[in-house]
Amino acid sequence: MELTPTTITQVRAFEAVGRLGSFKRAAEELFVTQAALSHHVRHLEEHLGVQLVRRLHRRIELTAEGAQLLAEGGRALEALATALRDLRRSREEALRVSVPPYFSLRWLTPRLGHLWKRHPGLDLQLHHTYQTVDLLRDRVDAAIAWGHGKWPGIQSTLLMTSRLTPICTPEYLRRHGPDLKPADLLGHPLFYEFDAAHWHQWFRAAGAETAARLQGVRIDDSHALRRVVLDGHGFGLFFMELIQGDVAAGRLVQPFDLCIDPGCAYYLNRSRDAPMGAKLQAFTQWILAEAEKDPYV
């Protein structure tokens, strides 16, 4: 049977009748008369050559064929409604992207002018959080996240790799001597954001032995970590990708060329099951090109 606009109208009428169990309630839901609704259902039965509804006294009853069509037709109509809602949402709603605050401040927002020049009509909302977001629950289209690149149900695209290295102020380095060896840092205040194991990893790569428990201070906020190092209180372990601007401006220095790979990186994440709309596709192409062109701040 050919699927025509008339057929779709008839199936929609039948689905409402079967789901609600009443011509009256179905007519009220669809804003048509009961006579019109009955007409659509009868014509559908004639086209199919089977009885779908038994019209009993003050009630209706679906035949086996009617029950089958209700189940399959209902799923098809719901899928169509979902597709239409998603299409309307992709056109009308802003693109929502979750991003760690420090990454946004140091890398993403300085480049947004490039995005607007390339896509002047793109409506973008940035949601700042350090927490791992649930894309569907939190109604977020994409998320920039730091990790191993493996999250359940997530399509992850590598944005930029990470390199950790000790950083301090030029004045701090002058006060404590420009001839510092890597092992000498063990006698200074050491600050880090994620895991003291990263300091151990850096010292091992530098050929310096450390105690089993490293005496350091964990600061679980990138802004505060940067502030304590800028104030000249010691050495902080930073991602070069996010601190390069301070180094280039002379506010901070990198005493050693040695950087380590912490085994994690920044990824652009989206739901594996959700369709990629035009807005998300445009943002994805732009941010990947920016990261490839200039991964540093």
C-alpha positions in Angstrom: 0.0 0.0 0.0 1.4 3.4 -1.0 2.1 5.8 1.8 0.3 9.1 0.9 -0.7 12.1 3.0 -4.3 10.7 3.1 -3.0 7.3 4.4 -0.9 9.1 7.1 -4.0 11.0 8.2 -6.0 7.8 8.4 -3.3 6.0 10.4 -3.0 8.9 12.8 -6.8 8.8 13.3 -6.7 5.1 13.9 -3.8 5.3 16.3 -5.6 7.9 18.4 -8.8 5.8 18.5 -6.8 2.6 19.4 -4.6 4.3 22.0 -7.5 6.1 23.8 -10.1 3.3 23.3 -12.7 5.8 22.2 -13.8 7.7 19.1 -15.0 10.6 21.3 -11.7 11.1 23.2 -9.7 10.6 20.0 -11.8 13.3 18.2 -11.3 15.7 21.1 -7.5 15.1 21.0 -7.3 15.6 17.2 -9.8 18.5 17.2 -12.1 16.8 14.6 -15.6 15.4 14.7 -16.3 11.8 15.6 -17.9 11.4 12.2 -14.7 12.5 10.4 -12.7 10.2 12.6 -14.9 7.2 11.9 -14.7 8.1 8.2 -10.9 7.9 8.3 -10.8 4.6 10.1 -13.3 3.0 7.8 -11.4 4.1 4.7 -8.2 2.7 6.2 -9.9 -0.6 6.8 -11.2 -0.6 3.2 -7.7 0.2 1.8 -6.1 -2.6 3.9 -8.9 -5.1 3.4 -9.1 -6.0 7.1 -11.2 -5.0 10.0 -9.2 -3.0 12.6 -11.9 -2.0 15.1 -15.0 -3.7 16.3 -17.6 -1.1 17.2 -19.5 -2.5 20.2 -22.1 -0.9 22.4 -20.5 2.1 24.0 -17.0 0.8 23.5 -14.6 -0.4 20.8 -12.4 -3.4 20.6 -9.3 -3.8 18.4 -9.0 -6.9 16.2 -5.7 -8.8 16.1 -4.8 -6.8 13.0 -5.8 -3.6 14.7 -3.6 -4.3 17.7 -0.6 -5.1 15.5 -1.1 -1.8 13.5 -1.5 0.2 16.7 1.8 -1.1 18.1 3.8 -0.6 14.9 2.0 2.5 13.7 2.3 4.1 17.1 6.1 3.6 17.1 6.3 5.0 13.6 4.3 8.1 14.5 6.4 8.6 17.7 9.6 8.3 15.7 8.3 10.9 13.2 7.3 13.2 16.0 10.7 12.9 17.7 12.5 13.6 14.4 10.4 16.7 13.9 11.0 17.9 17.4 14.8 17.3 17.1 14.8 19.2 13.7 12.9 22.1 15.2 15.2 22.2 18.3 18.3 22.1 16.1 17.1 25.1 14.2 15.6 27.1 17.1 17.6 26.4 20.1 21.1 27.5 21.0 24.0 25.0 20.7 24.9 24.1 24.3 28.6 23.2 25.1 29.9 22.3 28.5 33.5 23.4 29.1 35.9 23.5 32.1 36.2 27.1 33.3 40.0 27.4 33.1 40.1 25.9 29.6 37.4 28.3 28.5 39.2 31.3 29.9 42.7 30.4 28.7 41.9 28.8 25.3 38.4 28.8 24.1 36.9 32.2 24.7 39.9 34.1 23.2 39.1 32.4 19.9 35.4 32.9 19.9 35.8 35.9 17.6 37.1 33.5 14.9 34.0 31.4 15.4 31.6 34.3 15.0 33.4 35.5 11.8 33.1 32.1 10.3 29.6 31.3 11.5 27.9 34.7 12.4 24.5 33.1 12.9 25.6 30.5 15.3 23.8 30.8 18.7 26.1 29.3 21.3 25.8 28.8 25.0 28.8 27.8 27.1 28.2 26.0 30.4 31.2 26.1 32.7 31.8 23.2 35.0 34.6 20.9 36.2 32.2 18.0 36.6 31.6 15.3 34.1 28.3 16.1 32.5 25.6 13.7 31.4 24.9 15.0 27.9 21.3 13.8 27.7 20.3 14.5 31.3 21.9 18.0 31.4 20.6 18.9 27.9 24.0 19.6 26.6 24.9 19.1 22.9 28.7 18.7 23.4 31.3 18.8 26.2 35.0 19.5 26.3 36.4 17.1 28.8 39.9 16.1 30.1 40.4 12.4 30.4 41.4 9.2 28.7 38.9 9.5 25.9 36.7 6.6 26.9 33.2 7.4 28.3 30.2 5.1 28.0 27.9 6.1 25.2 30.1 9.0 24.1 31.7 9.7 20.8 35.1 11.4 21.7 37.3 13.3 19.3 40.8 14.3 20.4 41.1 18.0 20.7 44.6 18.5 22.1 47.2 16.5 24.0 48.4 17.5 27.4 52.0 18.3 28.5 52.8 18.9 32.2 55.8 20.9 33.3 56.9 22.9 36.4 56.3 26.6 36.2 57.2 29.5 38.5 57.6 33.3 38.4 60.9 34.9 37.0 61.4 36.5 40.4 61.1 33.2 42.3 63.6 31.7 39.9 66.0 34.6 40.4 65.7 34.4 44.2 66.5 30.7 44.4 69.1 30.6 41.7 69.0 30.0 38.0 71.2 26.9 38.3 68.5 24.8 39.9 68.6 21.1 39.2 65.4 19.1 38.9 66.1 17.4 42.2 66.4 20.8 43.9 62.7 21.4 43.4 62.0 18.9 46.2 63.1 21.5 48.6 60.5 24.0 47.4 56.8 24.3 47.8 55.2 22.1 45.0 51.6 22.7 43.9 49.4 20.6 41.6 45.8 20.3 40.6 45.0 16.6 39.9 47.4 14.0 41.3 50.7 14.1 43.2 51.6 11.1 41.0 52.2 13.6 38.2 55.0 15.3 40.2 56.5 11.8 40.8 56.3 11.1 37.1 58.1 14.3 36.2 60.9 13.8 38.8 61.4 10.2 37.5 61.6 11.5 33.9 64.2 14.1 35.1 66.2 11.4 36.8 65.5 12.6 40.4 64.5 10.3 43.2 61.5 11.2 45.4 60.2 9.9 48.7 57.2 7.6 48.6 55.0 10.4 49.8 55.7 13.7 48.1 55.2 16.9 50.2 53.0 19.0 48.0 49.8 21.0 48.0 46.9 20.0 45.9 44.7 22.9 44.7 41.7 21.6 42.8 41.0 24.8 40.9 43.1 25.9 38.0 42.5 29.6 38.7 43.7 29.3 42.3 46.7 27.2 41.3 47.8 29.8 38.8 47.2 32.6 41.4 49.4 31.0 44.1 52.3 30.5 41.6 51.9 34.0 40.2 52.2 35.3 43.8 55.6 33.6 43.9 54.9 30.9 46.5 56.7 28.0 44.7 56.5 25.7 41.6 53.2 24.6 40.1 52.7 21.7 37.7 50.9 23.1 34.7 49.6 22.1 31.3 51.8 24.0 28.8 48.8 24.3 26.5 47.0 26.5 29.0 49.9 28.5 30.4 51.8 29.3 27.2 50.4 32.9 27.2 51.8 33.7 30.6 55.2 32.3 29.7 55.2 34.3 26.4 54.3 37.4 28.3 57.0 36.9 30.9 54.7 36.5 33.8 55.8 32.9 34.3 58.8 30.9 33.3 59.5 27.2 32.5 62.8 26.4 34.3 63.2 23.0 32.5 62.4 21.9 29.0 61.2 18.6 30.2 57.4 17.9 29.9 55.6 14.8 30.7 52.5 13.1 29.2 50.0 12.5 32.0 48.1 10.0 29.8 45.1 12.2 29.5 44.1 14.8 26.9 41.3 17.2 26.1 38.4 15.7 24.1 35.3 17.0 22.4 32.5 14.7 23.4 29.0 14.2 22.0 26.4 11.6 22.5 26.9 8.5 20.3 23.2 8.0 19.9 22.1 11.6 19.2 22.2 13.0 15.6 24.8 15.6 14.8 22.9 18.7 13.8 24.2 21.5 11.6 25.2 23.7 14.5 27.2 21.1 16.3 28.8 20.0 13.0 29.9 23.7 12.4 31.2 24.1 15.9 33.1 20.7 15.7 34.8 21.5 12.4 35.8 25.0 13.7 37.2 24.0 17.1 39.2 21.0 15.6 40.7 23.4 13.0 41.6 25.9 15.8 43.2 23.2 17.9 45.3 21.9 15.0 46.3 25.4 14.0 47.2 26.7 17.4 46.9 24.4 20.5 48.5 26.9 22.9 47.4 30.1 24.6 
